[in-house]
């Protein structure tokens, strides 16, 4: 089994590289997007031998406002999933709409980690902007 501290070590390498535009914490990274004020937080967890990168698109209140809203979001998410190979959009156990990337922990390197954090943050922020316009997560 690969320990979570491998991700921590890789995150510390990224912290040195992105000290001005990324806020790297213990288990999450706040990714600042371009020159705008927009940002996206990506959470890093480990499930068995897989690292899971997750970022929130919409919170529980926005998702569960009505059954119709939830069904509409499910359809839009399904359509977006059909067009993406790396990021998967789904509802988590807290009824939030999230984007996720999963990667085998044994094979993750710093370059891949940087790519995953960047792509996930951009895709989730873009989806959040299309759905809400505001920058909450």
Phi, psi and omega in degrees: 000138181272127181287155178297335183295343173297316177297319178300318179295316179294322178296322179294325175297318179293325179301319180295323181284325188243035187298337181271329186243354176237140174252101183268121177248192183300307184233016176209163180227127173268114183261119175275136188255106177063209181272357182279178177276355185289148179209168177210134178265131178245127180260138181246121177229173179230129175239111184055244182254029183229133171275137179241123178254125185228140175220138183277133176263310178224141178283172184302318182297319180289327182284318188262017180306320177203162177297322179297316179300315181297315179297319178298316179295322178298317179294313180298318179297317179300317179296319178294322179298326180295335182260001181237137177262337187258316184261135176244129177260136182201176174261135180269184183292348178260011181063030174262150172273122183230158169253145181220150168229136177242142181212138177302127186297324184299331188253005182285132174237173186298322181294316177296317179301315179299317178298313182297316179297317181294310182296314181298315179298314180296313182295318180291320178295320179296316179295317177300316180297317180295323183277324190235327183089324182276169183242087183261327189244000000 
